[in-house]
Amino acid sequence: MGALIGLIGGLGLLLIWRSGPRAPQRTAGSGRWKLRRDELIKQAGIDGVSSGQLLIMQVIAAVLAFILVMLLTTTVAVAICFSVFGFCAPLVVVRRLRSRRQVALRELWPEAIDNLASAVRAGMSLPEGVSALALRGPEPLRAAFSRFGAAYRSSGRFGACLDGLKLDLADPVGDRVCETLRVAREVGGSDLGTVLRTLSELLRADARTRSELETRQSWTVNAARLAVAAPWLVLLMLGTQSTTLRAFNTSGGVVLLLVGAVVCFVAYRIMVRIGRLPEEPRVLR
């Protein structure tokens, strides 16, 4: 009995101790979901759109898809299936925009590093050279470097301004470039030009290799998309016939649609997973 009382007392003291400042900090699931979606929108280069607005667009697309398919087929089960597709469509578009932006920036970073190396060789300091990219850098990157220059002129803190630049760019390659510039700034020395030239060569080689791999990967991804879309397009065309309408208005037709949707989803995910290249993570954020 005494051991049980001691155990209960120990557990009580442990709970009291863990309930104070030492309590583990956890991020709410909804907060992580919002952060991921906000970062996705930022990486896609879309300004002025929040995760909540994207969710509203998804709901509107789902409702419109349901209404249109319902008017075309007058079959609730088929309309619900296409409303799910409509709900996912805006998110798919944002992800496509993110992929295109990352590919475009990957091709532009070596040019930006070359311009920065030229500025350093001309006698400019590293912060001045980075700020000068707002005028001489690649066009899609000028706005971000312009904001970096304004922030550096107002604060003079190179590290904090680099953090703001990373957040503004939201690009994996940009993270690597910013961290390289941070290390070069802290270490200093006469090898800055060599470091920048080496970084430019590495970025060009990485972009060339990844472009070749993505070209081959696109065959698998496009085949998977075609294989998944074809049955549903056929279903949409057949849904205008009276015999098809009667078939899918039954419980057996609903089960068939559910099974078909699950099979298509699983097969698509497997094919994409097989042909997927590992995404370049954002590091040192």
Summary of the structure (lengths in Angstrom):
residues: 285
radius of gyration: 26.7
end to end distance: 52.9
largest distance: 82.2
contacts: 775
relative contact order: 0.08
helix: 83%
strand: 0%
